[in-house]
Amino acid sequence: MESASNHHSPAPILAAETPKPSASLPAGSPGIWHVLGAWFHRLTIEQRVLTGFSLVFVGILIISAISYHNTSILLTNSGLDGRSHDLIQLLNTIDAAMSEAEDAHRRYLVTGEASYLETYKKVVRQKPTFIAYLNDLVRESTEQQQRVALLDRVMDRQLNAESKAIAQFQEGGFRAAKKMALEGAGKRELGVIHQIITDMDLHERQAVAGRVIESAAGTRNTIVLLGIGALLQLVLLAWVYYLIRHDITERRRVAGELQRRGELLEAANKELEAFSYSVSHDLRAPLRHIDGYAALLRKSVEHSLNDKAARYLQTISDSAKQMGQLIDDLLVFSRMGRQEMLRTTVSLDQLIKNILSDLRLDLQGREISWTIAALPEVQGDPAMLRQVFMNLIANAVKFTSTRPSAAVEIGVEHPSSNEIVLFVRDNGVGFDMQYASKLFGVFQRLHRADEFEGTGIGLANVRRIVHRHGGRTWAEGVPDKGATFYVLLPTRRLDS
Amino acid sequence: MTAAKPILLAEDNPRDAELALAAMEAEHISDKVVLCHDGAEVLDYLYCRGQFKSRLKGNPAVVFLDLKMPKVNGLEVLRAIKTDVNLRPIPVVMLTSSREERDLTESYALGANAYVVKPVEFHKFLSAVKELGTFWGIINEPPPESCRPSS
């Protein structure tokens, strides 16, 4: 009993441990944790370990996903940084090109030198490329796109104004364009352009700075997350390790306990065997002496022995013999419980035939009508089953001995596919059903010794053997009408 | 010839011994019986030593051996007899209360010539001992003398 309660002790430990996290959780959740704890409590050790490993696996998946997400943000940011860099460079180039165009057109207006005109025209030719490139670089920021559109218009205005001044100069010479040549046709726009470019530059630099902060935060988060994740995995793995280790320790303990019990049982069996041996050896000797000396006494006082004294001596002898029989029966009964069982196919037909042949001496002078059904084959120990039917049939013969025409029936019933019931029915003295429970007890007898002889061990043997075969026995009887003894045997092969 | 050979009865229980002797008395062979009270005495007799130092030389016609005896038990005596080349021819009959299978098995394995379970009923015991005494002490022709412990 003690070890049985020990055996169950690990479960409450685990159950007490699992709800622990609930302490750190907001009120309301303990219910869930309680349910989880109860659920966990029902799991087998294999399922618990599997749960632990599944949690570890899920944790690894989550950490991987978050790490992947953060890394892709870092990659995107670094791509954006490259673009911002290009943009800033392009803006500088545009700023310089527009200044150059303004400068070149004024010099042309003053000098009429064609090389200045060529420089100006080059800038005009480059302008759509600049804008297209700009649009491409700012495609993700509407604010910057608006600035680019504005820049585009202002640049057009500047270049148009300058083109107009150049056209006037070519039509009317320096005078016509003198004012514009001195002031610069697109001078005002140039300031605006410069302003827009400065804004864009600032905006882009701020975006870069923002991304640097974002990347740094992302990296820091990833590191923290990885740390916490690794810690959690470690805790989970430690827990799984604890579970497995605990289980192994428990199994080892149980195995040790089983072995210890096995040894105890073996020792007890040895002791019992020694006891039986001693009984068979030592208990018989005094009985032999009682009977022997009674016989010697009878012999030596034969001439002066009266009837009464002779009867006393006879009783002494009979009692000694009876006790000898009891000892023998008890030894057989004890051996039936310990003896190794064979498992073979036993033909009941053949078995009954052999028993009847062995009983033929007892059957001499008896009028018995036998009704024996075709009996099946069963799995079991042939010698033990023989003992069962020998006892039942001998009982039937014995308890019908007062009948002028005795009838014994041996039959079989099939109550279900995996068991059969064999019965031995007689029309003998029967018994009162209120004593039915005593029938199969050791040394239990329902008849006086002077009515029917016997030690009362036969049916106890029957029951013990049938139990060892995984079956059961019962009996039905009516006083003075007869009795039926039933033996139920499983037809499936037993693995004992 | 054979009538001169004694019957060796090893029996520690004086009552069993008395009953056995009473049984043999009826057949007039009780005077041939040498009674030993334990296994050690049996061996002393067979090897002509101890109290049997000065006995007449020669092996007994038969040895009736009880299994449970003090000092040296029946199986040990049996082993000693059957492993000694000079004693081996002596017929040994186990005469015991035990019907245990392992006693039977071991006795025959050691070379016992017969195994008799003492019946509880005296008349059966009587007839068993009578028959044994008659058969082994009178009817059976014992092996030719080969034991010469001290010529």
Interface residues (C-beta under 8 A of the other chain):
Chain A: Y277 S280 H281 D282 R284 A285 L287 R288 H289 D291 G292 Y293 A294 A295 L296 S317 A320 K321 G324
Chain B: N13 R15 D16 L19 A22 L67 K68 T96 S97 S98 R99 E100 K118 P119 V120 E121 F122 H123 F125 L126
